[in-house]
């Protein structure tokens, strides 16, 4: 799965100038590249431990790390996906909105995030809402991002080097910040695995789930919905 949406109508090498890592929510119904995926029910959730944004101060850009306030949780970001037949490639983009809450003093944009399973199910299920309803659903989600359960803290400038990949990339740079965050360690390598591991105690009987699948990495494109547990298993097995 390639980060940066490559729609089916893109041919040849034109993707080199196709900047679609993020999809502005304001453009979802206007730009063909995003509207096609939205209309076809190609909606997905991008699961991450956290993300970086940079705050400009003079000539310096201080990286900040954003993650769930509960260290046992992961961020679930609304996304769209597509399949390009010519390139035989799946790709995706992350939906963004204007910054709210703790994001406002760092960056002008932020991902549209979800914090409960019901929101995830509704976003993924094309039988639950058509593309216009899905768009309105996202707009409504953005109204609650002022109080999104996230924390932020400054991290090492070494993050600015894309080749640098060390544990301190998500470690607070000051002792004060570290004391606030490390009561429970954020960014544990076990958190992502725990998320994708199915629990015997999971109760999905109350969810309206169609047996057909919305997201299939290696088979049909025309799909309906599948539950979050199936998504977790597929991603883990890749």
N, C-alpha and C positions, 0 to 999 in steps of 0.2 A: 504494500500500500504506500503510494507516493504522497508526501505532503506538498500540496500545491495543486489545486484542482485542474485537471486537463480534460475538458469536455469532449464528448464524442465527435463534435464537429471540427475539432482542431486537427490539422493535418501537417505532415512534414516536420520541419524544425521550428515552427512558429512558437512552440512552447518555451523557447529560450527567452522570449520577451513577455511571457504570460505570467504575470505576478498575481497569483491567486492563493497565497498561503492563508490569508484571512479574507473573509467575506463580510463586508459592512452590512449590517442588518437593514440599513436604509436602502440598500441596492438590491436586495434579494428578489424583489418583484420587477426590477427594472433591467438588470443586466442578464442577457441571455444565458451566459455561462452558469449563473446561479439559479435562475428561474427554471431552467430545464430540469436540474436535479430536484428542485423543490416540487415541481409539478409531477415528476415521475416517482415521487415517494422515496427518493434516495437520500434519506436522512440517517445520520449516525451520531454516535456519542464518542468523543475523544477523551480517553481516560488518562490522566497524568498525576504525578505526585506533586508537581508545582510548576511554575514558570517564572521567567525573568523579564523584568522591564528595567529600562535605564532612565535615571533622572539626571538631566543636564544641569551642571552648575559651573558656569564659566566655560573653561576649556575642557573640563572633566565630565565624564559620564559615569555616575555611580550606579552599579548594578544592584537591583533589589530582587529578592526572591519572594514570591507569593505562593502560599500553600494553605491548606485547610487549617483552621484553628484547632480542630481535633486531629492529632497526629495519626490516628487510626483510620482516617478517612482519605479518600482520593478526590481530586477535582474531576467533575464530569462536564465537559464542554460540548455545547451543541455544534454539530458539523453537518456538512453535505458531502456526498461522494458521487463519483462518476466512473464510467468505464470507457476507455478509448480503445476501439476495436483495432485501429491501425497499429497502435503501440502495444496492444494487449496488456493494458495496465489499468489498475484501479488507482484512484487518487482521491484526495479529500481536502477540504478547507474548513477552517474554524470560523464560526460566526462571531463577529465582534459588535460591540455597541459603545456608545460614549461612556467615558469613565464615571464611576460612582464610588462612594465610600472611600476606602483606604487607597484606591487607585488614583484619585483625582490629583494628588500633588506629585505624582510620578509620571503619568502618561495620560494622553487624551483618549485612549481606547482601552477596552478590556474585553475578554471573552465572555460570551453569554454562558453562564454556568447553571447547573442543576444540582439540587442538594437532597432530593428524595426520589425513591423508585417510581412513584406515581408519575412524576414529571418526565422521567426517562421513558416509561412505557408509552405515555401519551405522545411524546415527540417521535418515537420510533414507529408507532403503529399507524400506517396510512388508512386503516379501516376506522380508526378512532377519529381522525380529522383529515379533511382534504388539505390541499396545499395552502389555500387562503386561511383556513382555520389554523394550520400549523404556523403560519406567519404571525397571526394574531396571538397565538400561544406564546411565541418567543417574545413578542413585544410586551406581553403581560409579565413574563419572567423578568424582563429588564427593570420593571418598576420596583422589584424587591432587592435589587443588587446593592442598594445603599447599605443594607445590613447583612451583606453576604458573610458567612462564617469563615473569613479568611484572615490570615496574618501576613505581615510583610516585615522584612528586615534587610539591612545592607549586607552584601557578601563581598568576597575578595574581588579586586580588579582583575585578577587572573581569569575570571569568567569571560572577560573581553576577548581572550584568545580562544578561538573555536577549537583549537587542538588540545586545550587544557581540559583534562577530565579527571579530577581528583575529588576525594570526599569533602574537602573544604569548600567546594563550589556551592554547597548549600549550608555552610556553617556561618553563623552570625560573626561579623567582624569585631564586635565589641563584647567585652565580658558581660556588660549589663544586658545586652540583647540576648546573649547566649543563656544567661540565667533564666530569662523569661521563656525561652523557647524549649530548652532541653530538660524540662521536668519530665517530658516524654520526648524521645528523639524523633524529630521529623526526618523524612527521607530515608527511613530504614529500608534496606533491600528486601525485607520480608513483607512490607506493606502491599506492594503491587501483586506479589504472589498470593498473598492472603485474599486480596480482592477477587482474583480470578479463580480461586479454589472454591468449588461448590461445597456448601455446608449442608449436612444432613438435616439441620433444623430449619432450613429455608422453607418458607411457606409461600408458594406462588399460586395456590388454588383460587385465590380471590381476584387474580389479575385476568383481565380480558385479553387473552393471547391467542392469536390465530396460529395454526400449525405451520403455515407457510412462513418463509423467512424474508425479512426486509434486506438484510445485509448478507451477501454470500460472496466470499472472496474468490471462489473457484468454480461457481456454477451459474445459475440463472440470474438474470438481471431484473426481470419483472417479478416482483415479490411483494408479499405483504409484511406480516410482522412476526417476530420471534421474541422470546423473552430474554431478559438480561443474562440469565444463567447460560443460555446457549452461546451468546456473544462471548462471555467469559471463557467458555471451553474452547471455542474456535481460536481466540487470540492466544490462549496459552499453548495450544498445540502447534502454532506456526513456528 
